């Protein structure tokens, strides 16, 4: 070997960079053929729906709910007491009973719509007489209750003003077609007999006012709030018991002497 051949660098033999080997790719080699490339991820199946997932309401269903017309109705009623000037254990209250869709008897206070030209106090006395047969005189305001229900394609917001009345005559009668039964109930049993929690709270207010009446006389009772005759007629929605199906549901507000 000559001196010229010794000075030349030796050339390494092997395949050129980037040359793809002949034959199918090995299992540990990327099908793309680029050095360091990661294999494409396998397609994953869509996750199965969870049992708790519920289908959303359709657009047509949401629109039908939004299209419900909202109306506001006002009623008045009251708690008429016999023996309001005597011992509380002997006092009696007139209640009405209506059957719900399950056939249960639900006891409540008599009430009804305020008609055109009537004040809330006049409506309370009239409705008590129509639904129980009992005549009563308004003494004080117990408070107001409001709740919502849907009937006849309308969303109804109803407000009911309640009053405390003194029994002045008449006899119990269930001739009203919307009333299944009427009864005198001891004042001490109202909390267990009344079906609706908001009316039970009104009964507690009535007990406080009766105690105040017996202790300090009629002048100690809060003055009746100002009430003007209704100027326009209102809708008369008909729904079973005019209340939500669940006696404990609904929204109550305004307890106290101001309706």
C-alpha positions in Angstrom: 0.0 0.0 0.0 1.4 3.4 -1.1 1.7 6.5 1.1 -1.0 8.2 -0.9 -3.5 5.5 -0.1 -2.7 5.6 3.6 -3.5 9.4 3.8 -7.0 9.0 2.4 -9.8 8.6 5.0 -11.6 5.3 4.8 -15.2 5.5 3.6 -17.8 3.7 5.8 -20.0 1.4 3.9 -23.7 1.1 4.5 -27.1 2.2 3.2 -27.8 5.9 2.7 -29.9 7.9 5.1 -33.5 8.1 4.3 -33.4 4.9 2.2 -36.5 2.7 3.0 -35.6 -0.9 3.4 -37.2 -3.4 1.1 -40.1 -5.5 2.3 -43.0 -4.9 4.7 -42.3 -2.7 7.8 -41.5 -4.5 11.0 -43.9 -4.4 14.0 -41.7 -2.0 15.9 -41.3 0.4 13.0 -43.5 3.3 12.0 -45.5 2.8 8.8 -44.7 6.4 7.9 -41.0 5.5 7.6 -39.7 8.6 9.3 -37.3 8.3 12.1 -38.8 8.8 15.6 -42.4 9.0 14.3 -45.1 7.7 16.7 -47.7 5.3 15.5 -51.2 6.8 14.8 -53.5 6.3 17.7 -56.3 3.8 17.2 -59.8 5.1 16.9 -61.7 4.9 20.2 -65.3 4.0 20.4 -67.7 6.8 21.7 -68.3 6.7 25.4 -71.5 4.9 26.5 -74.1 7.2 27.9 -74.3 7.3 31.7 -77.4 6.0 33.3 -78.0 9.4 34.9 -77.9 11.2 31.5 -81.4 12.4 30.5 -82.4 13.6 27.1 -82.8 17.3 26.9 -86.3 18.6 26.1 -86.8 19.2 22.4 -87.0 22.7 21.0 -90.7 22.3 20.2 -91.4 21.3 23.8 -89.5 24.3 25.2 -91.4 26.5 22.8 -94.8 25.1 24.0 -93.9 25.9 27.6 -92.7 29.4 26.7 -95.9 30.1 24.8 -98.0 29.6 28.0 -99.8 32.9 28.8 -99.3 34.1 32.3 -102.3 35.5 34.1 -102.6 36.9 37.6 -105.7 36.2 39.7 -106.7 37.5 43.1 -109.0 35.8 45.6 -110.0 36.3 49.2 -111.2 34.1 52.0 -111.0 33.7 55.7 -111.2 31.9 59.0 -114.5 32.3 60.7 -114.5 31.5 64.4 -117.5 30.6 66.6 -116.9 31.3 70.3 -114.2 33.9 69.7 -114.9 35.7 72.9 -114.9 32.6 75.1 -112.2 30.1 76.2 -109.9 29.1 73.3 -110.4 25.4 74.0 -114.1 25.9 73.1 -113.6 28.0 69.9 -114.5 26.4 66.6 -113.4 27.2 63.0 -115.4 26.5 59.9 -113.4 24.5 57.2 -114.2 23.1 53.8 -113.1 19.8 52.3 -112.3 19.0 48.7 -111.2 15.7 47.1 -108.0 15.7 45.2 -107.1 13.5 42.2 -106.2 10.6 44.5 -109.5 10.7 46.4 -108.0 12.3 49.5 -110.0 14.8 51.5 -108.0 18.0 51.8 -109.3 20.5 54.4 -108.7 24.2 53.8 -110.1 27.7 54.4 -113.0 28.9 52.3 -112.0 31.4 49.5 -112.9 32.6 46.1 -112.3 35.2 43.3 -112.7 38.9 44.0 -115.5 40.0 41.7 -115.8 43.3 39.9 -117.0 46.0 42.3 -116.0 44.0 45.4 -113.3 44.7 48.0 -111.2 41.9 49.4 -113.1 42.0 52.7 -116.5 41.8 51.0 -115.3 38.8 49.0 -114.0 37.0 52.1 -117.4 37.3 53.8 -119.3 36.3 50.7 -117.2 33.3 49.9 -117.4 32.1 53.5 -121.2 32.3 53.3 -121.3 30.6 49.9 -119.0 27.7 50.7 -119.9 27.0 54.4 -123.4 28.6 54.9 -121.9 30.6 57.8 -122.2 34.4 58.1 -119.2 36.2 59.5 -117.9 39.7 60.2 -114.3 40.7 59.2 -112.2 41.6 62.3 -108.6 41.7 61.1 -106.3 40.6 58.2 -104.4 37.3 58.6 -102.0 37.7 55.7 -101.7 36.7 52.0 -100.6 33.6 50.2 -99.5 33.2 46.6 -98.8 30.2 44.4 -98.5 29.1 40.8 -100.3 26.4 38.8 -100.9 25.5 35.1 -104.4 25.0 33.8 -106.2 25.3 30.5 -103.1 26.3 28.6 -102.3 29.1 31.1 -99.7 29.7 33.8 -101.7 31.2 36.7 -100.2 33.2 39.5 -102.8 33.4 42.3 -102.8 35.6 45.3 -105.2 35.0 48.2 -105.9 37.5 51.0 -107.2 35.9 54.2 -109.1 37.5 57.1 -110.2 36.6 60.6 -114.0 36.7 60.9 -116.4 36.5 63.9 -119.3 34.1 63.5 -122.6 36.0 63.3 -125.1 33.4 62.2 -126.1 30.7 59.8 -125.7 26.9 59.7 -123.1 24.7 58.1 -124.1 23.7 54.5 -122.2 21.9 51.7 -124.6 22.9 48.9 -121.7 24.6 47.0 -120.8 22.2 44.2 -117.1 22.8 44.6 -117.2 21.7 48.2 -117.3 18.0 49.3 -117.7 18.6 53.0 -117.9 21.3 55.6 -117.1 21.0 59.3 -116.6 22.9 62.6 -113.1 22.1 63.8 -111.7 23.0 67.2 -109.2 25.8 67.0 -106.6 23.6 68.7 -106.9 21.0 65.9 -106.3 23.3 62.9 -102.6 22.6 62.7 -103.3 18.9 62.2 -106.5 19.2 60.1 -105.4 21.9 57.5 -103.8 20.3 54.5 -101.6 23.2 53.5 -98.6 24.5 55.5 -99.2 28.1 54.6 -102.7 28.0 55.9 -101.5 26.3 59.1 -99.3 29.3 59.6 -102.2 31.6 59.1 -104.1 29.7 61.8 -101.2 30.4 64.2 -101.6 34.2 63.4 -105.3 33.9 64.1 -104.6 32.4 67.5 -102.3 35.3 68.4 -104.9 37.8 67.2 -107.7 36.1 69.2 -105.5 36.2 72.3 -104.9 39.9 71.7 -108.6 40.5 71.2 -109.6 38.8 74.5 -106.8 40.6 76.4 -107.0 44.1 75.2 -110.3 44.4 73.3 -111.1 45.0 69.6 -109.2 48.3 69.6 -106.0 46.4 70.0 -106.4 44.6 66.7 -104.4 45.9 63.8 -106.4 48.2 61.5 -107.6 46.6 58.3 -105.5 47.6 55.3 -107.0 49.8 52.7 -108.9 47.9 50.1 -110.6 49.4 47.0 -113.3 47.7 44.9 -112.0 45.8 41.9 -112.4 47.8 38.7 -112.2 45.0 36.1 -113.3 41.4 35.9 -110.7 38.7 36.1 -110.3 35.1 34.7 -111.7 32.2 36.7 -109.3 29.3 36.2 -110.7 25.9 37.1 -108.3 23.4 38.5 -108.7 20.7 41.0 -108.6 22.4 44.5 -107.1 25.5 42.8 -103.8 24.4 44.4 -100.7 22.4 43.5 -101.1 18.6 43.6 -98.7 18.4 46.5 -100.2 20.1 49.6 -96.7 21.1 50.7 -95.7 22.7 47.5 -96.4 26.3 46.4 -95.1 29.6 47.6 -96.4 31.5 50.6 -95.6 35.1 51.6 -97.0 38.0 53.5 -98.0 36.5 56.8 -99.2 39.0 59.3 -101.7 41.7 59.6 -101.0 43.1 56.1 -102.6 41.2 53.2 
